[in-house]
Amino acid sequence: MSVQLPDDDDVVARLRADAPGCPKTGPDAGRTLAAARRALRRGRRRRALAGVATVVLAFAGLTAVGPIELPGIGTLAMPFGYGADAPPDQGDPPVYPRERMLHDIAALELQVLPVTEHLGLTSYLDEPAAWGRPACRVLTWSHGAFRDRDADCANPDDPELPFDSASEAAFAQVSDAIETSGVDVDRIDNGRWGPGTSFHLRDDSWRWNWYYSYVPGTPPDAPAEERTQTGLGVRRQVHVSGDWWFVVEPDD
């Protein structure tokens, strides 16, 4: 059975006709109904704005994290720029914007490269402690090869010696230079990842390795980019400026 509800005009008419139970004096019924409608609309607007605010805050949280790497899809770049520690997200394989790369190589050349050359550095690794595993440091320089001798960092037959006071000071000097540069480097190698010195970026990617490569004698007419097919995928080398390259290659 259906019930026919009175429309708004009928309600107003009944109120104005002294319907039982309604006072004979007081607010005009039409104004009361209109005020109720305005209040309803304001409530709807508040709920809508609250929903939009929730979405904006959640989206802002995602953008603060930076690009997200999705298995089987690749890197999802979030808008509004990238954070200082965000992974490269332009192109395939992904690299940093040119402005970012120019900034980084200028900082490395000013702060870090002179220290590596002064120390005769060939290998540096700064792997922080994580998940119950102690930190692991490796340093090979003009005074010899040194490594933290914890079982999780060194095998019994590894040739490196435990850190002595001189190697501790040299390691700290490299670490301080990296921190001053603002480029998040956790590994430096000379000649092990191709010609020149490579400055590896700290990352959590399961797919890519990124590093800046300083190759003295790079010809002025060097190609802007080189791509090499490897057994794991494409290795991409971007000529940034002068003797500096940015390299991305598949993580093995």
Salt bridges, closest charged atoms under 4 A:
ASP8 OD2 - ARG37 NH2 1.75
ASP10 OD2 - ARG14 NE 3.08
ASP18 OD2 - LYS24 NZ 3.87
ASP28 OD2 - ARG16 NH2 3.44
ASP104 OD2 - ARG100 NE 3.37
ASP104 OD1 - HIS103 ND1 3.44
GLU127 OE2 - ARG133 NH1 3.09
ASP148 OD1 - ARG137 NH2 2.99
ASP158 OD2 - ARG147 NE 3.91
GLU160 OE1 - ARG147 NE 3.26
GLU168 OE1 - ARG137 NH1 2.84
ASP184 OD1 - ARG202 NE 3.30
ASP189 OD2 - ARG187 NE 2.81
ASP189 OD1 - ARG192 NH1 3.43
ASP189 OD2 - HIS200 NE2 3.95
GLU225 OE2 - ARG227 NE 2.77
GLU225 OE1 - ARG236 NH2 3.16
GLU249 OE1 - ARG235 NE 2.65
